Amino acid sequence: MTRIETIIPRVLVAFAIVTCTVAAPKAGDLELIVLHNNDMHARFEQTGAYSNDCPESDVSSNRCYGGFARVAHKVREYRAAEAAGGLPVLYLNAGDTYTGTPWFAVYKDNITAAFLNKLKPDAISLGNHEFDLGVDGLVPFLNEVDFPVLVTNLDLSKTPELQTTKSLQRSATFTKAGTRIGVIGYLTPETKQLTPVNTVEFLDEIEAINKEAAVLKEQGVHILIALGHSGLERDKEIAAKCPDVDLVIGGHSHTFLYSGPAPDVEDPAGPYPVMVKNAAGREVPVVQAYAFTKYLGYLHLTFDAAGNLIAFDGSPLLLNGTVERDSDVLQLLELYRPGIVALDEQIGHSSVFLDANRCRFEECNIGNMIADSLVVTYAATREQSTDGFWTDAAIGFVQGGGIRASLSAGPITMKDLKTVLPFGNAMVATDITGRQLRQMLEQSVHRYDGVSGYGEFLQMAGVHVEYDLARPPLERVVRVEVRCARCQVPTYEPLNEAALYRVLLSQFLYEGGDGYDMLPGSPKQLLTYGEYEITEEYLKRYSPIYPAVEWRIRLQGRPAITTTDGPGGESSTPAMTSTTEDDSGAAQPHGLAAPTVGVMLAATLLTYARQLLGPPESPLQVSRPWKLLPTHSCPSCMHFCEYRSLLNKKLQSPALNSASCTFIIVLESTPFASVCPNPVAMY
């Protein structure tokens, strides 16, 4: 009988394991529990349901999630059971513990090493974000941790400082119940483009894993686990093309896998585990455990004496308020808290919701605000200029992947801004040709599929660009207008590919990060302030702010996107219709007539009907095409807001707030009314 025919899945529901009728393990069989995390992203403290700060009301009612103290408690439970004669346990981490909260922004590698040492993983892999501080920010971490850090597909010949660190190695071996288990680390080669420039070379994961697997097999290792950070699709390729690998534990794509009804707000992207057949006909489990410490991956495996997988069960364990938090980890958290409390100072105020969920897909108002802050703050340094021009740098760029959080309307603190901009990038002014600028815009959308949300998608100030996404990659820019700099009155002009333009952007982008390899070598001026300081100064000077979506970026031929509610109800990937311009230059959705008085009156009546019908019912999923009939006097003032039918079924609710306005939605000829807040353009 082949190995694939002998695998018997068992069933795990929440925290209780319910097994099918399975024969007792035979002598020589190995039962193993594998616990795993990935993409913890500095969630040292417990979080809310969407991995943001846990609201005070939820803290007091014990409705928070995750945090290292809960992870520690659950891992220690299983290890205590093992010590008492229970099943052997391996606890593994698939990278990206760096970056994501003010805790990391303040304490960096120091706090990360301290908290991981509390968890005592058997091994971890590197993630791309472990390179966010450059090699200099990784070396101390590798020397501070007390466990192996694994990655086999790096060429460190030009980076000797990494070769001599305490913990970095290709693989590690463990003996459980007399069986030798090998764990091989890997990391996506895309890290080269995602992180600050360094001399590390990244090799193909599959080739490197197979090479290391052969070495371990020669040393008598029976079971091999690939532990790494390349995303679920690449993890599945590794399972299919690495014949000696028995289990793949991944990260990077933040994938939530689950079999059965989901325990919380996350929608499963597939079963847990995903089973992949390799070339030899063996089935290999592939797992991830979402992200942000909200879940702890749990996989129970049985191997026969020959090392064949014969049974499995498992599911990510939801670490909600029912899971205790270990006091020693909480005490460690309090040692670091003073540096976080100091960030509670208010630095600004927003009258509108600042939406980061769209910044990898389309123009977003928080991206506009940050890009504007680059141009405005730079121009302010030239107030004493005698050349008579308003600036010499009218264009600013910020990549969507660098904007890490949305902010609700209201006060903005230093902590909030550190959460939005955790990388602290240095900023540069550089002179590039119009041709290079066009290449930047092409790079921004060269991988655009409307689903994945790539970090290179640019937010911008001083540029109006129109893309046709139905065209081939690197041929999608159809029109570009740029704001003049050395002019008396700023206006937008067609891009001149032979002209020079001074643009403001991060040093990360200038050095080729996110694939912007058209920039290195261009003349540059390193600014004396970073992106955090620039945005902080802008908020202090211009609050209250109310940034809008202004059609700086127009997308034609865009793939259809189903809108789903994200944290706080805001849309994470909203749909969009293509646009044209009316005679005034304002954007109009295709095929929609200008609003009439009758339409506006109908919308108002429907709004009153909605208010009379009382509180909404449960949300309904909407995937059908829909159109907008704007009811504003200015068509460019269209809004994205809440849709309700006359039966008061809630269809979508980004939970925005502020002054309201009214419009009508037409969904397959069925009218919907809405009270709409915020100057955010409707898509």
PABALO-392411 format. One record per residue (C-alpha): residue number from 1; x, y, z. Coordinates in Angstrom, 1 decimal. Last residue first. Layout:
// PABALO-392411
NUM  X  Y  Z
...
// end
This chain:
// PABALO-392411
683  -16.0  53.5  -6.2
682  -17.1  56.5  -4.2
681  -14.6  59.2  -3.3
680  -13.9  59.7  0.4
679  -15.1  63.0  1.8
678  -16.6  61.5  5.0
677  -20.1  60.4  5.9
676  -23.0  58.9  4.0
675  -26.5  58.2  5.0
674  -27.6  55.6  2.6
673  -30.6  54.4  0.6
672  -30.9  51.4  -1.7
671  -32.9  51.1  -4.8
670  -33.1  47.8  -6.7
669  -32.4  48.0  -10.5
668  -29.6  45.4  -10.2
667  -28.0  47.4  -7.4
666  -28.8  51.1  -7.7
665  -27.4  53.1  -4.8
664  -28.9  56.5  -4.0
663  -27.1  59.4  -2.3
662  -27.2  61.4  0.9
661  -24.8  63.5  2.9
660  -23.5  63.2  6.5
659  -21.1  65.1  8.6
658  -18.6  62.7  10.4
657  -18.4  58.9  10.6
656  -17.1  55.9  8.7
655  -18.2  52.5  9.6
654  -17.2  50.9  6.3
653  -20.6  49.3  6.3
652  -21.8  47.0  3.5
651  -25.1  45.3  2.8
650  -27.0  46.0  6.0
649  -30.5  44.7  5.6
648  -32.8  47.6  6.5
647  -35.8  46.2  4.6
646  -35.6  49.4  2.5
645  -32.2  48.2  1.6
644  -29.1  49.5  3.3
643  -25.7  50.7  1.9
642  -23.1  52.4  4.1
641  -20.4  54.7  2.8
640  -18.1  55.4  -0.1
639  -18.8  59.0  -1.2
638  -19.2  61.0  -4.3
637  -17.8  64.6  -4.1
636  -16.4  64.4  -7.7
635  -19.9  64.7  -9.0
634  -20.3  68.2  -7.5
633  -24.0  69.1  -6.9
632  -24.2  65.8  -5.0
631  -26.8  63.2  -5.6
630  -24.5  60.6  -7.1
629  -26.2  57.6  -8.8
628  -23.8  54.7  -8.1
627  -23.7  51.3  -9.8
626  -23.6  47.7  -8.6
625  -22.3  44.4  -9.8
624  -23.3  41.4  -7.7
623  -20.9  40.2  -4.9
622  -22.8  41.4  -1.8
621  -22.5  39.5  1.4
620  -25.3  40.4  3.9
619  -24.6  42.0  7.3
618  -26.9  41.1  10.2
617  -29.9  43.3  10.8
616  -29.8  47.0  11.1
615  -31.3  49.1  13.9
614  -34.6  50.9  13.4
613  -36.9  51.1  10.4
612  -37.6  54.8  10.9
611  -34.0  55.8  10.1
610  -34.1  53.8  6.9
609  -37.4  55.4  5.9
608  -35.8  58.8  6.4
607  -32.9  57.8  4.2
606  -35.4  56.6  1.5
605  -37.1  59.9  1.6
604  -33.8  61.7  1.1
603  -32.8  59.5  -1.7
602  -36.1  60.0  -3.5
601  -35.7  63.8  -3.1
600  -32.2  63.6  -4.6
599  -33.4  61.5  -7.5
598  -36.2  63.8  -8.2
597  -33.9  66.9  -8.1
596  -31.8  65.2  -10.7
595  -28.4  63.6  -10.5
594  -26.1  63.6  -13.5
593  -26.5  60.5  -15.6
592  -24.4  57.4  -15.0
591  -23.0  55.3  -17.9
590  -19.4  55.4  -16.8
589  -18.7  56.8  -13.4
588  -17.9  60.5  -13.5
587  -14.6  62.2  -12.6
586  -14.5  66.0  -12.6
585  -12.8  67.6  -15.5
584  -15.5  70.3  -15.9
583  -16.7  68.9  -19.2
582  -17.2  65.5  -17.6
581  -14.4  63.1  -17.2
580  -14.4  59.3  -17.6
579  -14.3  56.6  -15.0
578  -13.8  52.9  -14.5
577  -15.9  51.3  -11.8
576  -14.3  50.1  -8.5
575  -14.8  47.4  -6.0
574  -13.5  47.7  -2.5
573  -10.7  45.6  -1.0
572  -10.6  46.0  2.7
571  -13.9  47.9  3.2
570  -14.2  49.4  6.6
569  -16.2  47.5  9.2
568  -14.1  48.4  12.2
567  -11.5  46.0  10.9
566  -12.4  44.6  7.5
565  -15.7  44.3  5.7
564  -15.7  42.5  2.4
563  -16.0  43.9  -1.1
562  -15.8  41.5  -4.0
561  -13.3  42.7  -6.6
560  -13.8  42.6  -10.4
559  -10.5  42.9  -12.2
558  -9.7  46.5  -13.3
557  -9.8  47.4  -16.9
556  -9.4  51.1  -16.1
555  -7.8  52.4  -12.9
554  -7.5  56.1  -12.1
553  -5.0  57.4  -9.6
552  -5.0  61.1  -8.5
551  -8.8  60.7  -8.5
550  -9.2  62.9  -5.4
549  -9.6  60.5  -2.4
548  -10.0  62.9  0.4
547  -7.9  64.1  3.3
546  -9.7  65.7  6.2
545  -7.1  67.2  8.6
544  -7.7  69.0  11.9
543  -4.9  69.6  12.0
542  -2.5  71.5  9.6
541  0.7  72.3  11.6
540  0.8  69.4  14.0
539  -0.3  66.9  11.5
538  2.3  68.1  8.9
537  5.1  68.0  11.5
536  4.2  64.4  12.4
535  4.1  63.4  8.8
534  7.6  64.7  8.1
533  8.9  63.3  11.4
532  7.6  59.8  10.5
531  8.8  60.0  6.9
530  12.3  60.9  8.0
529  13.9  64.3  8.5
528  17.3  65.8  7.5
527  16.7  65.0  3.8
526  19.3  63.0  1.9
525  19.8  64.8  -1.5
524  20.0  62.6  -4.5
523  21.4  62.5  -8.0
522  20.1  59.3  -9.8
521  22.4  56.3  -9.4
520  19.7  54.1  -7.9
519  16.3  54.9  -9.4
518  15.3  52.5  -12.2
517  15.6  49.5  -9.7
516  12.3  50.3  -8.2
515  11.7  46.6  -7.4
514  10.1  47.0  -4.0
513  13.3  48.5  -2.8
512  15.7  49.9  -5.4
511  17.9  52.3  -3.3
510  15.5  55.2  -4.0
509  12.6  53.2  -2.7
508  14.2  52.5  0.6
507  15.6  56.0  0.8
506  12.0  57.1  0.9
505  10.5  59.5  -1.7
504  10.5  63.1  -2.8
503  10.7  63.9  -6.5
502  12.7  66.4  -8.5
501  11.7  66.2  -12.1
500  14.0  66.4  -15.2
499  12.6  66.6  -18.7
498  13.1  64.1  -21.5
497  9.9  62.1  -20.7
496  7.8  65.2  -20.6
495  4.7  64.3  -18.5
494  1.6  66.3  -19.5
493  1.0  69.4  -17.3
492  -0.7  70.0  -14.0
491  -0.7  73.5  -12.6
490  1.0  75.2  -9.7
489  0.9  79.0  -10.1
488  4.3  80.9  -10.2
487  6.2  78.0  -11.6
486  9.4  76.1  -10.7
485  7.4  73.0  -9.5
484  4.9  72.0  -12.1
483  2.4  69.3  -11.2
482  2.6  66.2  -13.3
481  0.1  64.7  -15.7
480  0.4  61.0  -16.8
479  -1.8  59.1  -19.3
478  -1.9  55.5  -20.6
477  0.3  53.7  -18.1
476  -0.3  50.0  -18.5
475  2.6  48.9  -20.7
474  4.9  47.5  -18.0
473  2.5  44.6  -17.5
472  0.3  43.8  -20.5
471  -2.9  45.9  -21.0
470  -6.2  45.1  -19.3
469  -5.0  47.2  -16.3
468  -5.3  50.4  -18.2
467  -3.8  53.0  -15.9
466  -4.4  56.7  -15.5
465  -2.0  58.9  -13.6
464  -2.3  62.3  -11.9
463  0.9  63.3  -10.2
462  1.7  66.0  -7.6
461  1.2  63.8  -4.6
460  1.3  60.0  -4.8
459  0.4  56.6  -3.4
458  2.4  53.9  -5.1
457  1.6  50.2  -5.4
456  4.9  48.5  -4.5
455  3.4  46.7  -1.5
454  1.4  44.3  -3.6
453  -2.3  43.7  -2.7
452  -3.0  40.1  -3.7
451  -6.5  40.5  -5.1
450  -6.9  43.2  -7.7
449  -4.4  41.6  -10.0
448  -1.6  44.2  -10.1
447  1.8  42.8  -10.8
446  3.1  45.6  -13.0
445  1.0  48.2  -11.1
444  3.6  50.3  -9.3
443  6.4  49.2  -11.6
442  4.6  51.0  -14.5
441  4.4  54.2  -12.4
440  8.1  54.0  -11.6
439  8.9  53.5  -15.3
438  6.9  56.7  -16.1
437  9.0  58.6  -13.6
436  12.2  57.2  -15.1
435  11.0  58.4  -18.5
434  10.2  61.8  -17.0
433  13.8  62.0  -15.9
432  14.9  61.8  -12.3
431  16.2  64.3  -9.8
430  16.2  62.9  -6.2
429  15.0  64.3  -2.9
428  15.5  61.7  -0.1
427  13.7  60.4  2.9
426  14.8  58.2  5.8
425  12.3  55.4  6.6
424  10.9  55.2  10.1
423  9.6  51.7  9.4
422  6.6  51.8  11.7
421  4.5  54.3  9.7
420  0.8  53.6  10.6
419  1.6  52.2  14.0
418  4.1  54.9  14.8
417  1.5  57.4  13.8
416  -1.0  56.0  16.3
415  1.6  55.9  19.0
414  2.4  59.6  18.4
413  -1.2  60.3  18.9
412  -4.0  61.2  16.5
411  -7.3  62.5  17.9
410  -10.5  61.7  16.1
409  -11.6  59.9  13.0
408  -10.4  56.3  13.0
407  -6.9  55.4  11.9
406  -5.9  52.8  9.3
405  -2.7  50.8  9.7
404  0.5  49.7  7.9
403  1.4  52.3  5.3
402  4.8  51.1  4.0
401  3.2  48.6  1.7
400  1.3  51.3  -0.2
399  4.6  52.9  -1.4
398  5.0  56.6  -0.8
397  5.7  59.1  -3.6
396  6.0  62.9  -3.6
395  6.0  65.4  -6.5
394  6.3  69.2  -6.4
393  10.0  69.4  -5.7
392  11.6  72.7  -6.6
391  9.1  74.7  -4.5
390  6.9  77.8  -4.6
389  9.0  79.7  -7.0
388  10.3  83.2  -6.6
387  14.0  82.2  -6.6
386  14.6  84.0  -3.3
385  13.9  81.0  -1.0
384  13.0  82.0  2.6
383  10.0  79.6  2.6
382  12.2  76.8  1.2
381  11.9  74.6  4.2
380  8.1  74.9  3.9
379  8.3  73.3  0.5
378  9.8  70.1  2.0
377  7.0  70.0  4.6
376  4.3  70.5  1.9
375  5.7  68.0  -0.6
374  6.3  65.2  1.9
373  3.1  65.9  3.8
372  1.1  65.6  0.6
371  2.4  62.0  0.2
370  1.4  61.2  3.7
369  -2.1  62.7  3.3
368  -2.7  61.1  -0.1
367  -1.7  57.8  1.4
366  -4.2  58.3  4.2
365  -6.9  59.1  1.6
364  -6.3  56.0  -0.4
363  -5.7  55.7  -4.2
362  -5.9  52.1  -5.3
361  -5.1  48.5  -4.5
360  -2.1  48.5  -2.0
359  -3.5  51.6  -0.2
358  -7.0  50.2  0.1
357  -6.9  49.1  3.7
356  -5.1  52.2  4.8
355  -8.3  54.3  5.3
354  -8.0  57.4  7.4
353  -11.5  58.0  8.8
352  -12.4  61.6  8.7
351  -12.1  64.7  10.9
350  -8.5  63.9  11.7
349  -6.7  65.3  14.7
348  -3.0  65.9  15.5
347  0.0  65.3  17.7
346  -1.6  63.9  20.8
345  0.9  62.5  23.3
344  0.3  58.8  24.1
343  3.8  57.9  22.8
342  5.4  58.2  26.3
341  3.1  55.3  27.4
340  5.0  53.2  24.9
339  8.5  53.8  26.3
338  7.1  53.3  29.8
337  5.7  49.9  28.8
336  9.0  48.0  28.4
335  9.2  46.6  31.9
334  5.4  46.1  31.9
333  5.7  43.6  29.0
332  8.2  41.6  31.0
331  5.7  41.3  33.8
330  3.1  40.2  31.4
329  5.4  37.4  30.2
328  6.0  36.3  33.8
327  2.3  36.4  34.5
326  1.2  33.9  31.9
325  -1.9  34.9  30.1
324  -4.9  32.5  30.3
323  -6.9  31.4  27.3
322  -10.6  32.2  27.6
321  -10.0  35.7  26.3
320  -9.2  34.5  22.9
319  -6.2  32.4  21.6
318  -8.0  30.6  18.8
317  -6.2  27.2  18.2
316  -5.3  26.6  14.6
315  -6.5  23.1  13.6
314  -5.3  19.6  13.8
313  -5.5  16.0  12.8
312  -3.1  13.5  11.2
311  -2.6  9.9  10.3
310  -0.2  7.6  8.4
309  2.8  9.8  7.5
308  5.6  7.5  6.5
307  8.8  7.6  8.5
306  9.6  3.9  8.1
305  8.5  3.2  11.7
304  5.1  4.8  11.0
303  4.4  8.5  11.4
302  1.5  10.0  13.3
301  0.9  13.7  13.2
300  -1.0  16.1  15.5
299  -1.0  19.7  14.1
298  -1.7  22.8  16.2
297  -1.2  26.3  14.9
296  -1.5  29.0  17.6
295  -4.0  31.7  16.7
294  -4.3  35.4  17.3
293  -0.6  35.9  17.6
292  -0.5  38.5  14.8
291  -0.8  36.1  11.9
290  -2.9  33.3  10.1
289  -1.6  29.9  11.3
288  0.0  28.4  8.3
287  0.1  24.7  7.2
286  1.1  22.4  4.4
285  0.6  18.6  4.8
284  2.4  16.3  2.3
283  0.7  13.6  0.3
282  3.1  11.0  -1.2
281  2.7  10.2  -4.9
280  6.5  10.3  -5.6
279  6.1  13.6  -7.5
278  4.5  15.3  -4.5
277  0.8  15.4  -3.6
276  -0.2  18.4  -1.6
275  -2.6  18.4  1.4
274  -3.7  21.7  2.9
273  -3.8  21.3  6.6
272  -6.1  22.9  7.6
271  -8.6  23.5  4.9
270  -8.6  26.6  2.7
269  -8.7  30.3  2.7
268  -10.6  30.3  5.9
267  -12.7  33.5  6.6
266  -11.4  35.3  9.7
265  -14.1  36.8  12.1
264  -14.0  34.0  14.7
263  -14.1  30.3  15.2
262  -14.5  29.4  11.5
261  -16.9  26.6  10.8
260  -15.0  23.4  9.6
259  -11.5  22.9  8.5
258  -9.3  26.0  8.9
257  -6.5  27.8  7.1
256  -5.9  31.5  7.7
255  -3.1  32.7  5.4
254  -0.9  35.6  6.6
253  0.9  35.4  3.2
252  4.4  35.5  4.8
251  4.2  32.2  6.6
250  4.9  28.5  6.2
249  5.1  25.1  7.9
248  5.7  22.4  5.3
247  5.6  18.7  6.4
246  7.2  15.5  5.2
245  10.0  16.9  3.0
244  12.2  14.3  1.2
243  10.6  14.8  -2.2
242  10.9  18.6  -2.4
241  8.9  19.5  -5.5
240  5.3  19.2  -4.4
239  5.7  20.4  -0.8
238  7.9  23.2  -1.9
237  5.3  24.2  -4.6
236  2.7  24.2  -1.8
235  4.8  26.5  0.3
234  5.3  28.8  -2.8
233  1.5  29.2  -3.0
232  1.2  29.7  0.8
231  3.7  32.5  1.2
230  7.6  32.5  1.2
229  8.5  32.4  4.9
228  9.9  29.1  6.1
227  9.9  25.8  8.0
226  10.5  22.7  5.9
225  10.0  19.7  8.1
224  12.0  16.4  7.5
223  11.4  13.1  9.2
222  14.0  10.2  9.4
221  17.3  12.0  9.9
220  20.1  9.5  9.5
219  23.0  11.8  8.7
218  22.7  11.0  5.0
217  19.1  12.1  5.2
216  20.3  15.4  6.7
215  22.7  16.1  3.8
214  20.1  15.2  1.2
213  17.6  17.5  2.9
212  20.1  20.4  2.7
211  20.3  20.1  -1.1
210  16.6  19.7  -1.5
209  15.9  22.8  0.6
208  18.4  24.8  -1.4
207  16.9  23.8  -4.8
206  13.4  24.5  -3.6
205  14.2  27.9  -2.0
204  15.9  29.5  -4.9
203  18.8  31.6  -3.6
202  18.8  35.0  -1.9
201  22.1  37.0  -1.9
200  22.9  39.1  1.2
199  24.8  42.3  0.4
198  22.2  44.7  1.7
197  19.8  47.3  0.4
196  16.8  47.9  2.6
195  14.0  45.3  2.4
194  11.3  44.2  0.1
193  13.3  43.8  -3.1
192  15.9  41.4  -1.7
191  13.2  39.8  0.4
190  11.6  38.6  -2.8
189  14.0  35.7  -2.5
188  11.4  34.2  0.0
187  13.0  32.6  3.0
186  13.9  29.0  4.0
185  14.6  27.0  7.1
184  15.1  23.2  7.3
183  13.9  21.2  10.3
182  15.2  17.7  10.8
181  13.5  15.0  13.0
180  15.4  12.1  14.5
179  13.2  9.4  16.0
178  13.9  8.0  19.5
177  10.8  9.3  21.0
176  11.7  12.8  19.7
175  15.2  13.6  18.6
174  15.7  17.1  17.2
173  17.8  18.3  14.2
172  18.4  21.9  13.1
171  18.9  23.5  9.7
170  20.7  26.1  7.7
169  22.1  28.0  10.7
168  21.9  31.4  12.4
167  22.1  31.3  16.2
166  25.4  32.7  17.4
165  26.3  35.0  14.6
164  29.6  34.5  12.7
163  28.2  34.1  9.2
162  26.0  37.2  9.6
161  28.9  39.5  10.0
160  30.6  37.9  7.0
159  28.1  39.4  4.5
158  29.6  39.0  1.1
157  29.8  35.2  1.2
156  26.4  35.1  2.9
155  24.5  33.3  0.2
154  21.1  32.5  1.7
153  18.8  29.6  0.8
152  19.2  27.5  4.0
151  17.5  29.6  6.6
150  17.1  28.7  10.3
149  17.3  30.6  13.5
148  18.3  28.2  16.3
147  17.4  29.0  19.9
146  18.7  31.2  22.7
145  18.3  34.7  21.0
144  20.6  37.6  21.7
143  23.3  37.0  19.0
142  20.7  36.6  16.1
141  18.9  39.7  17.4
140  22.2  41.7  17.5
139  22.9  40.7  13.9
138  19.5  41.7  12.5
137  19.6  45.5  12.9
136  23.0  45.8  11.3
135  21.9  43.6  8.5
134  19.2  46.1  7.6
133  16.5  47.3  10.0
132  13.8  45.8  7.9
131  15.7  42.5  7.5
130  13.7  40.6  10.0
129  10.7  41.8  8.0
128  11.6  39.3  5.2
127  11.1  36.4  7.6
126  13.8  34.3  9.2
125  12.9  30.8  10.4
124  12.4  29.8  13.9
123  13.5  26.9  16.1
122  12.6  25.0  19.2
121  10.7  28.0  20.3
120  11.5  29.3  23.8
119  8.4  31.5  24.3
118  10.3  33.7  26.8
117  13.3  33.9  24.5
116  10.9  35.1  21.8
115  9.9  38.0  24.2
114  13.5  39.1  24.9
113  14.7  38.7  21.3
112  11.8  40.9  20.0
111  12.2  43.5  22.7
110  15.9  44.0  21.9
109  15.5  43.8  18.1
108  13.4  47.0  17.9
107  12.6  48.8  21.2
106  10.7  51.9  20.0
105  9.3  50.9  16.6
104  8.9  47.3  17.9
103  6.6  48.3  20.7
102  5.0  50.9  18.4
101  3.5  47.9  16.4
100  4.1  46.1  13.2
99  7.7  45.1  12.8
98  9.8  42.0  13.6
97  8.3  38.6  14.4
96  8.3  38.0  10.7
95  9.3  34.3  10.7
94  7.9  30.8  10.5
93  8.0  29.9  14.3
92  8.2  26.3  15.6
91  7.1  24.5  18.7
90  7.9  20.7  18.6
89  6.0  18.5  21.1
88  6.3  14.8  22.1
87  3.1  13.2  23.3
86  2.5  12.8  27.0
85  4.8  11.4  29.7
84  4.5  14.3  32.2
83  7.2  16.2  30.4
82  5.1  16.1  27.2
81  2.0  17.4  29.2
80  4.2  20.2  30.5
79  5.2  21.0  26.9
78  1.6  21.1  25.8
77  0.6  23.5  28.6
76  3.8  25.6  28.1
75  2.8  26.3  24.5
74  -0.7  27.4  25.6
73  0.6  29.8  28.3
72  3.4  31.2  26.1
71  1.0  32.0  23.3
70  -1.3  33.7  25.8
69  1.5  35.9  27.2
68  2.8  36.6  23.7
67  -0.3  38.4  22.7
66  -3.4  36.8  21.4
65  -6.9  38.1  21.6
64  -9.0  40.5  23.7
63  -12.5  40.0  25.0
62  -11.8  40.0  28.8
61  -14.5  42.4  29.7
60  -12.2  45.1  31.0
59  -9.9  44.7  28.0
58  -12.9  44.7  25.6
57  -14.1  48.1  26.9
56  -10.5  49.4  26.7
55  -10.4  48.6  23.0
54  -7.7  46.0  22.1
53  -5.2  47.7  19.8
52  -5.2  46.3  16.3
51  -5.2  42.6  15.6
50  -8.7  42.6  14.0
49  -10.4  41.1  17.0
48  -8.5  43.4  19.3
47  -5.0  42.8  20.5
46  -3.0  41.3  23.4
45  0.5  42.7  23.9
44  3.7  41.4  22.2
43  2.0  41.8  18.9
42  5.4  42.5  17.3
41  4.5  41.2  13.8
40  3.5  37.6  14.8
39  3.9  36.6  11.2
38  4.0  32.9  11.8
37  3.2  30.6  14.7
36  3.5  26.8  15.2
35  2.8  23.9  17.4
34  3.7  20.4  16.1
33  2.4  17.5  18.1
32  4.1  14.2  17.3
31  3.0  10.5  17.4
30  5.8  8.2  16.2
29  5.1  4.6  15.3
28  7.7  2.0  16.4
27  5.1  -0.1  18.2
26  1.8  0.4  16.6
25  -0.4  3.5  17.1
24  -3.9  2.5  18.2
23  -6.2  2.0  15.2
22  -8.3  5.0  14.3
21  -12.0  5.5  14.7
20  -12.4  9.2  14.0
19  -10.9  11.6  16.5
18  -12.6  14.5  18.2
17  -10.0  16.9  19.6
16  -11.4  19.7  21.7
15  -9.9  23.2  21.5
14  -11.8  24.4  18.5
13  -12.9  21.3  16.6
12  -10.2  18.8  15.6
11  -10.9  15.9  13.2
10  -8.7  13.0  12.3
9  -7.3  12.4  8.8
8  -6.2  8.8  7.9
7  -3.1  8.6  5.7
6  -2.6  5.0  4.5
5  -3.5  5.4  0.9
4  -1.0  8.2  0.3
3  1.8  6.0  1.7
2  1.4  3.4  -0.9
1  0.0  0.0  0.0
// end
